[in-house]
Amino acid sequence: QAQLVESGGGLVQAMGSLRLSCAVSGLTFGAVAMAWFRQAPGKEREFVTAMDWSGGRTYYADSVKGRFTISRDNAKNTVYLQMNSLKFEDTAVYYCAAQPWRGWTYPERESQYNYWGQGTQVTVSS
């Protein structure tokens, strides 16, 4: 049974940094694409970033380009989200998601991903 567990969220001041982790079990990690989404209070969940199974392709939402970086460590079955220069509007619950690799048409769409974590709260104080 697949399980995704996020960690690393918390309270940080604007312009600070956080690194989120998502530990994956029950899947062949080297054969899954991974993504991060977020949901702010009162808003729909939105795409943040994604990485294909090999780590060779990444996609970022325009709102986080140049500030956030996705990475993966296949030896640890873990994907990371390094968040720098955080803004108040980055406040949200952050979710990781996994797709057993079958190619991508729209990596930014939630429907691409079969497995989800429970989320971790990130709060940025202004």
Secondary structure, DSSP 8 states (H G I E B T S, - for coil): --EEEEE--EEEETT--EEEEEEEESS-GGGEEEEEEEE-TTS--EEEEEE-TTS--EEE-TTTTTTEEEEEETTTTEEEEEE-S--GGG-EEEEEEEEESS--S-TTSGGG-SEE---EEEEEE-
